[in-house]
Amino acid sequence: MDDTHTFASLSNARAAASSKQRLAAGWCVLGSGMLALMLGFAAVSLVREQLHINCGMGQPGSEGADTWTCSDGIGYLGVTVVLGTMWFLTVLAGSLVALLVHHDRAARLVLVLLASASIAWILGWTWYGSNELVQAAYAPMSGPGYWAHVVGPAAIASALGAVAGLISLVLPRRPSRVVGIVATVGLIIATVLQPGLSINTVPAVGMFAAATFRSTG
């Protein structure tokens, strides 16, 4: 009877600890998603003012020389949809996984993959926009040149964070937590270097942190 009672007590304690871990992981994703939404205005500033997507510069001697002329606000509605859709899908899926998936390894795998996809999405889209949607024939730099200057350092930090997150999946529990923290810090650094990426990098921070919480299970 005592052994049965002890086993039941241990099972209840483990279940309670697992529930707390899932709750903490869920709040990481939800909280980061809400923060990203509040910082989302910086994405338009990045796209228009720094990368000059949907902008052009007039030839020397013309009225528009040395000055960027950009689309009006409606011209950037597509940007909002493209980046906002990824924000919504990753935050929704990440929250559900963090809260509802009981198997820690499966939850961590999905969270890290979602975070990596979020990072790849905004880096890939801004690279595409810089390549294809900047009329830089008379500008001091090419569209990709502006991307490398404005986004490049943050892209490197983001990529290193994503690689660290993926590596954490194949490590034992304690090293996995350490590398997961490194991945989270890498994404925080990337966001500080380029706040315009925050709509998709901040949720990635939350998902890496959530995966680290789940690695304690």
N, C-alpha and C positions, 0 to 999 in steps of 0.2 A: 504493500500500500504506500509506504514511504517513497519507494523508488518511482512508483507511478505518479505520485504527487510532485516529486522533484522534476520528473520528465515533463509533466504538464506545465510546471512553473517556468522551466527553461524554454519550452516552446512558446509560451505566452510572452516571455521577455524578448525572444527573438522576433516574434511577430510585431511587437510594439516598436522595437528598434527599426525593423524594416519599414514599418509605416512612417516613422519619423524621417527616415532617410528619403523615402519617396516624396513626402510632403516638402522637405527642404529642397529637394531637386526640382519639384514642380514650381516652387516659389522662385527659384533661380531663373527658370525659363520665363515664367510670367512677368517677374519684375524686370528682367532685362528687355523683354518685349515692350513693356510700357515705357521704359526709359528710351528705347530706340525710337518709339513713335514720337515722343516729345522732342527728340533731337533730329527728327527726320527732315526738317526744313533745311538743314545744312547740306543735304544731298543736292538740292536744286542749286544752291550757291556753288557747290563743287562743279556740277555739270555745266552751268552757264558761265560763271565768273572766272573759274580757274581752268577748266578743260576747254571751254568755248565750244561746246557741242551745240549744234544748230546755230552757229555764229559764223560770220565771215568778215574779212577785212578788205577794204578797197585798195586798188592799185595805187602806187605812188603818184602824187599829183592830183588825185581825185578827192572829192569831198569826204569820202570815207577812209582815206589813208590813215594808217596808224591808229585806227579806232575800230573796235569790234562792234558789229551790228548783229543783234541776236533776235530770235523769234520772241513773240510776246508770251505771256503766261500760258496761253492755251497750247503753244508749241511744246511745252514741257509737261503736258498732261500725260503723255505716253511714258515719260520717265517715272512719274509718280505711280502709274499702273504697273510698270515692269518691276520696279524695286519694291513697291508696296505689296504686290502679290506674293513675292518671295518672302517678305516679312511675315505676312499673314499665314502662309502655309507652314513655314518652319516653326513659328511660335505656337500655332495650334497643334501641329503634330508633336513637337517637342514637349509641350505641356502634357498632352495625353500620355505620351510614352513615359515621361518622368513620374507621373502620378499613378498610372494604372498598370504598367508592366512590372510584374513581380520578379521576374528573372533578371538579376543584376547584369549579367553578361550581355543579354539581348538588349536591355535598355541602354547600356553604355554604347554598344555598337551603333544603334540607331541614332542616339544623340550626337555622337561624334560624326557620323556620316551626314546628318542634317546640318551640323555646324560647318562642316567642310563644304557642303553644297552651297550654303548661304554665302560663305567667303568667295567661292569660285564664281558665284552668280554676279556679285557686284563688281569684282575685279574683271571678269570677262566682259560684262556689259559696258563698263566704262572704257575698257580697251577697244571694244568694237566701236563705240561712239566716237572715240578719239581718232580711230582709223578712217571711219566712213562718213562721219557727220560734221567734220570741222573743215570749213573752207579756208585753208591756211596757205594758199598760194602766195599771198603777199605778207604773211605774218613772219615774225622773227624766227619761229620754230614750227616744225610740223606738228600735226595732231598727236602722233605717238610721242613726239618729243615733250609736249606738254604733259602727257600722261606719265612718262618716266620721271619728270621733274616733280610733279604734284602728287602722284599716287605711288611712285616707285618704292620709296622707303617703307611706306605702310604696307605695300604689297609684299615686300620681302618679309616683314614681321608677321604678316597674316599667314603667308605660306609656311614659315617656320612653325608658327603656332599650330597650323593644321597638321603638319607632319608629326609634331610632338603628340598631338591628340591621337592620331592613328597609331603611333608607336605604343602609346599607353595601353592600347587594347590587348597587346600581346605580352604584357609584362605581369609579373606577380603583383599581389595586392599593394604592398607598400611602395615599391618602385612605380607602380601604375599611378598611385595618388600623387607622387612627386612630379612625374612627367605631366600628369593632367594639370597640375598647378602651373607648370611651365607653359603649357599650351594656353591656359587662361590668361596668364600674364602677357604672353606674346600678342594675344588679340587686344588686350587693354592698351598695350604700347602702340599697336597699329592704329587703334581708334584715336589715341591722343595725337599721333603723327598726322592723321588725316580725319578730322571729325566728320567730313562729308560722307565717309563710308559707314557711319554709325548705324544707319537704318538696317543694315544687314550684318555688320560686325558685332554690334552690341548683343543681339540675340545669340550669336555664336559664342560670345563670352559666357552667357548664361547657360548654354547647352554644354560647353566644356566644363563649367563649374558643376552642373548637375551630374554629368558623367563621373566627375571626381567624387561627388557625394555617393553615388551608387557603387563606386569601387570599394567602399568600406563594407559592403555586404558580402 
